[in-house]
Amino acid sequence: MTDIAIIGGGAAGAAVFGSLLNREDAGALHWIAGHAVAGRGVAYATDDDHHLLNVRAGGMGLYADQDEEFVQHAARGDTNVRATDFLPRRLFGDFVQAQLRRRIEAATQRGRRFVVHAQEAVRVEPQLDGYEILLADRASLRADVVVLAVGALAPRPLRTVTPQALASGAYELDPWRLPTRTRAPRRLIVIGTGLTAVDTLLSASTRWPDAELIAVSRHGQLPFVHPVAPASAYAGQPHLNAQLLACDGAAPMLRHIRDALRERPNLDWRSVIDGMRPINASLWQGLTAPQRRQFLRHARWIWEAARHRVPPRSAQAIQQLRDEGRLQVQAARVLGVDGQGPLEVTVRSRATQVLSTLQADLVVQATGLDTAVAFTEHTLLSQLLEDGLAVPDPLQLGVLAGADGRLVNTRGDLQPGLYAIGSLLRGNLWECTAMPEIRSAAHALAAALVPDRSQAAASTLPA
């Protein structure tokens, strides 16, 4: 039997762990979840109900073979919950923990062998018969297979931020630490205008109602908005997807999408983008390295705004802040952040190329997911890179990996028994961080690592 260790205590780790708990043919199962509340990770640890899921409740879940629907769980606290609602992320964190408890209790009753470790993994060393994993408390364990589900890396400061600004205490690298700040700023600048920035602005606006808010990014593009009701599926989507898969590069893909929308003026563009979701990984994998760089340089900003949209309620709250004059959104490049507090933020306007300097009592970096493992200070990932067990993706989108999620080592080979799931695979899959993708990936990985014995036996029977 195969002993498996899962490293990472967020939702991706929980999805793999729970999927494997239901498989009886596996050996011992170790979940190295760390010190945080297991299953919540960064995304679902927030207790601010302004932070909403950007997937409708009916599309959320932890397992492909769910024990209970998220909507059913959420309706216990509010009978008005509907599958089309965008619910607080806190509620999904509660759901994840409830699902974990249910599977852990069932596995315990069956005598399933597993351990949840409230420690961090600091080393993974290959042995003749698998891997030895060293924990932060100096304990160690052995596993045949290791799954890395470490989630988002700790944010790194922008290169334009001086050491003096970082040491001032007025520059916040982690937007989720905002609730720990007790002093109200007169002016707060958020660097970034994506989903993380939206949550940061909503939290700041309620916590400090008198603060002036400024959000700045190169394009000044806030996420687009989900429709109030789900858009109808585009009937021509299969044909369009086939055209997209046949394209050589992102530019012809964009032309096909524009043609489809131009030919059908009443078509909701959001249904087209959503209809591409099943083929996004294949589209990415079909691009050459230069084409991927071109996409990241020229189209990434608009793709992410269109693909990762905000719920209508969040968009309305942001618009109200702008209408009241409390929030400015600027399209500008941040050239420098300096000072001891208040900080001076030098920007260059995208429209006019004019330089200006803004003062702020607090600057929050909310630039989104960091997957540049080559520059990370993450203890375990740094060790894997140094020992040649992993290689950074050339575009700094995680690690190099095979189609099955196995890491590529410095020899260019697939490292036996060492897998990744979630954000570390962005270079391989691009779209791999949302729960629908994580849920499917966790189920597929569990099935690959521990095939169902009855299905395996059935596959050997003569037709």
Residue pairs with C-beta under 8 A, 6 or more apart in sequence:
1 25
1 26
1 27
2 26
2 27
2 144
2 145
2 449
2 450
3 26
3 27
3 28
3 29
3 30
3 130
3 142
3 143
3 144
3 145
4 20
4 26
4 27
4 28
4 29
4 30
4 143
4 144
4 145
4 146
4 147
4 449
4 450
5 30
5 31
5 32
5 121
5 131
5 133
5 141
5 143
5 145
5 146
5 147
6 13
6 16
6 17
6 20
6 29
6 30
6 31
6 32
6 146
6 147
6 149
7 13
7 32
7 121
7 124
7 133
7 146
7 147
7 148
7 149
7 150
7 380
8 32
8 33
8 34
8 41
8 148
8 149
8 150
8 151
8 422
9 31
9 32
9 33
9 34
9 36
9 37
9 38
9 39
9 41
10 39
10 40
10 41
10 42
10 43
10 149
10 151
10 422
11 39
11 40
11 41
11 43
11 44
11 62
11 96
11 435
11 438
12 41
12 149
12 151
12 421
12 422
12 423
12 438
12 442
13 31
13 33
13 38
13 39
13 41
13 147
13 149
13 151
14 38
14 39
14 62
14 96
14 99
14 100
15 62
15 63
15 438
15 439
15 441
15 442
15 443
16 147
16 149
16 421
16 442
16 445
16 446
17 29
17 31
17 100
17 114
18 62
18 63
18 99
18 100
18 103
18 442
19 63
19 64
19 65
19 442
19 443
19 445
19 446
20 26
20 29
20 446
20 449
20 450
21 29
21 103
21 104
21 106
21 107
21 112
21 114
22 65
22 103
22 107
23 446
23 450
23 452
24 110
24 112
24 453
25 450
25 451
25 452
25 453
26 449
26 450
27 113
27 144
28 113
28 114
28 115
28 143
29 112
29 113
29 114
29 115
30 114
30 115
30 117
30 133
30 141
30 143
31 38
31 114
31 115
31 116
31 117
32 117
32 119
32 120
32 121
32 133
32 135
33 39
33 116
33 117
33 118
34 118
34 119
34 120
35 118
35 119
35 120
36 45
37 45
37 93
37 97
38 97
38 100
38 116
38 118
39 93
39 96
39 97
39 100
40 93
40 96
40 97
41 151
42 151
42 152
42 176
43 89
44 89
44 90
44 92
44 93
44 96
45 93
45 176
46 89
46 90
46 93
46 176
46 199
47 90
48 88
48 90
48 179
48 199
48 202
48 203
49 88
49 90
50 88
50 199
50 202
50 203
50 206
50 314
50 317
51 88
51 89
51 90
51 199
51 202
51 203
52 86
52 87
52 88
52 89
52 310
52 311
52 313
52 314
53 60
53 86
53 87
53 88
53 89
53 92
53 311
54 86
54 195
54 223
54 226
54 308
54 309
54 310
54 311
55 86
55 434
55 435
55 436
56 83
56 84
56 85
56 86
56 226
56 230
57 70
57 71
57 74
57 81
57 82
57 83
57 84
57 85
57 86
57 87
58 69
58 70
58 71
58 83
58 84
59 436
60 70
60 92
60 95
60 435
60 436
61 69
61 70
61 435
61 436
61 439
62 95
62 96
62 99
62 100
62 435
62 439
63 99
63 439
63 442
63 443
64 439
64 440
64 442
64 443
65 443
66 99
67 99
67 102
67 103
68 98
68 99
68 102
70 92
70 95
71 81
71 82
71 83
73 94
73 95
73 98
74 81
74 87
74 91
74 95
75 81
77 91
81 87
84 229
84 230
86 226
86 311
86 312
86 313
86 314
92 435
104 114
104 116
107 114
115 141
117 135
117 141
119 135
119 136
119 137
119 139
120 135
120 136
120 379
120 380
121 133
121 134
121 135
121 136
121 380
122 134
122 135
122 136
122 379
122 380
122 383
123 132
123 133
123 134
123 380
123 383
124 131
124 132
124 133
124 134
124 146
124 380
124 383
124 384
124 389
124 418
125 131
125 132
125 133
125 134
125 387
126 389
127 142
129 142
129 144
130 142
130 143
130 144
130 145
130 417
131 142
131 143
131 144
131 145
131 146
131 417
131 418
132 140
132 141
132 142
133 140
133 141
133 142
133 143
133 146
134 140
135 141
144 417
145 417
145 418
145 419
145 449
146 417
146 418
146 419
147 419
147 420
147 421
147 445
147 449
148 380
148 407
148 418
148 419
148 420
148 421
148 424
149 420
149 421
149 422
150 378
150 380
150 381
150 422
150 424
151 422
151 423
152 369
152 370
152 371
152 423
153 370
153 371
153 372
153 373
153 376
153 378
153 381
153 423
154 173
154 174
154 370
154 376
154 377
154 378
155 173
155 174
155 365
155 367
155 370
156 173
156 370
156 372
156 375
156 376
157 166
157 171
157 173
157 365
158 191
158 334
158 337
158 365
158 367
160 334
160 335
160 336
160 337
161 171
161 336
161 337
161 365
162 336
162 337
162 338
164 338
164 339
164 340
165 171
165 337
165 338
165 339
165 340
165 343
165 363
166 173
167 340
168 339
168 340
168 341
168 343
169 341
170 339
170 340
170 341
170 342
170 343
170 360
170 361
170 362
170 363
171 337
171 343
171 363
171 365
172 178
172 181
172 362
172 363
172 364
172 365
173 365
175 190
175 196
175 197
175 199
175 200
175 364
175 365
175 366
178 200
178 203
178 204
178 207
178 364
179 203
179 207
181 362
183 361
184 207
184 208
184 210
184 211
185 208
185 211
185 360
185 361
185 362
186 210
186 211
186 212
186 361
187 211
187 212
187 213
187 214
187 342
187 358
187 359
187 360
187 361
187 362
188 204
188 208
188 211
188 212
188 213
188 214
188 360
188 361
188 362
188 363
188 364
189 214
189 215
189 216
189 345
189 358
189 360
189 362
189 363
189 364
190 197
190 200
190 201
190 204
190 213
190 214
190 215
190 216
190 363
190 364
190 366
191 197
191 216
191 217
191 334
191 363
191 364
191 365
191 366
191 367
192 200
192 215
192 217
192 365
192 366
192 367
192 368
193 215
193 216
193 217
193 219
193 220
193 221
193 222
193 223
193 329
194 217
194 223
194 304
194 305
194 308
194 366
194 367
194 368
195 223
195 308
195 310
195 368
196 366
196 367
196 368
197 215
197 217
197 222
197 366
198 222
198 223
198 310
198 314
198 318
199 366
200 364
200 366
201 213
201 215
201 318
201 321
201 327
202 314
202 317
202 318
204 211
204 213
204 364
205 211
205 213
205 317
205 321
205 326
205 327
211 326
212 326
213 321
213 326
213 327
213 328
214 327
214 328
214 329
214 330
214 358
214 360
215 222
215 327
215 328
215 329
215 330
216 329
216 330
216 331
216 332
216 334
216 345
216 347
217 331
217 332
217 367
218 301
218 331
218 332
218 333
218 350
219 301
219 302
219 331
219 350
220 329
220 330
220 331
220 332
220 350
221 301
221 302
221 305
221 331
222 305
222 310
222 315
222 318
222 329
223 304
223 305
223 308
223 309
223 310
223 315
224 270
224 305
224 306
224 309
224 310
225 309
225 310
225 311
225 312
225 315
226 270
226 309
226 310
226 311
226 312
227 268
227 270
227 312
228 312
231 268
231 270
231 271
231 274
232 268
232 271
233 271
233 275
234 240
234 260
234 267
234 271
234 272
234 275
236 260
236 264
237 271
237 272
237 275
237 276
240 256
240 257
240 260
240 272
240 275
241 275
241 276
241 278
241 279
243 256
244 253
244 256
244 257
244 276
244 279
244 283
245 279
245 282
245 283
245 286
247 253
247 256
247 286
249 287
249 291
249 294
250 287
250 291
250 294
250 295
250 299
253 283
254 299
257 272
260 267
260 272
261 267
261 269
261 272
269 306
270 306
270 309
273 306
273 307
276 283
277 431
277 436
280 430
280 431
281 429
281 430
281 431
281 432
284 292
284 429
284 430
284 431
285 428
285 429
287 295
289 394
289 395
292 395
293 395
295 303
296 395
307 431
310 318
318 327
321 327
322 328
322 329
330 347
330 349
331 349
331 350
331 351
332 347
332 348
332 349
332 350
333 347
333 348
333 350
334 345
334 346
334 347
335 346
335 347
335 348
335 355
336 344
336 345
336 346
337 343
337 344
337 345
337 346
337 363
338 344
338 346
341 361
342 359
342 360
342 361
343 359
343 360
343 361
343 363
344 357
344 358
344 359
345 357
345 358
345 359
345 360
345 363
346 355
346 356
346 357
347 355
347 356
347 357
347 358
348 354
348 355
349 355
349 356
369 423
369 426
369 433
370 376
371 393
371 396
371 397
371 398
371 423
371 424
371 426
371 427
372 392
372 396
373 381
373 385
373 390
373 392
373 393
373 396
373 398
373 399
373 424
374 385
374 392
374 396
375 396
376 382
381 390
384 390
384 407
385 391
385 392
388 409
388 410
388 411
389 407
389 409
389 415
389 418
390 399
390 400
390 407
390 408
390 409
390 415
390 418
391 399
391 400
391 407
391 408
391 409
391 410
392 398
392 399
392 400
393 399
393 400
393 426
393 427
393 428
394 400
394 427
395 427
397 426
397 427
397 430
398 420
398 423
398 424
398 425
398 426
398 427
398 428
399 407
399 408
399 420
399 424
399 425
399 427
400 407
400 408
400 427
400 428
401 407
401 408
401 420
401 424
401 425
401 427
401 428
402 408
402 414
402 428
403 428
404 419
404 448
405 419
405 420
405 421
405 425
405 428
405 441
405 445
406 414
406 415
406 416
406 417
406 418
406 419
407 414
407 415
407 418
407 419
407 420
408 414
408 415
409 415
419 445
419 449
421 432
421 438
421 441
421 442
421 445
422 432
422 433
422 438
422 441
423 432
423 433
425 432
426 432
426 433
429 437
431 437
432 438
432 441
